[in-house]
């Protein structure tokens, strides 16, 4: 795309972007995490947050911060990450989306930008999240999706994984399933659903979906690692229950690789933000 393309020209919806009143908007994002060192801005490493803030600052002609629903790790992907920022009132949001996709792409896609109440916060207003983990369970690797799934050569006992996953449902202290450096003030989370599905998808043959009130650092990947250990016959459902009860990370199995994890959905109070209601239905 040439530099003179309208999508790359600064937005001029108001006379002076730096002095204009602001309005809050929510952004729905997809990204390939293999191209970045995670969501959060880091020194000397490219991040999704930094790329988007540079694009917003260029498009809006004013320094603009963006706030995500959470900090996905390096290598983790998103199908529907939620974020918010403040833009000048009257800005053309359709044009802003085009500008951001031109400036922040190709590994980041801005799917929607919608107005939200001024007190909406992508992280603090969230009521839950759903992650999807992709596994390629075949004797040969996924050549075209090698950065988007975890290849496990040995056959997995999927019924055993489904049975074991049920012990994690409900409200628990998930200390055994969080990173040692996790700074969350409370390890208690409500695990609402765990689904284990077999099929033929471009990025795997086994999907594990985890829906919870929130996730601790590495929690989704540690749970997947332990369910995989069950599938390989290294752990049982009873073992998983004991690990959960112990609250001891050293008793749990490995952390699954980041490259197989996708942020699938972020939930909000849809009555309070009705404009975002369809985001809760996206799969």
Order of alpha helices (4+ residues) and beta strands (2+ residues): beta-alpha-beta-beta-alpha-beta-beta-beta-alpha-beta-beta-beta-alpha-alpha-beta
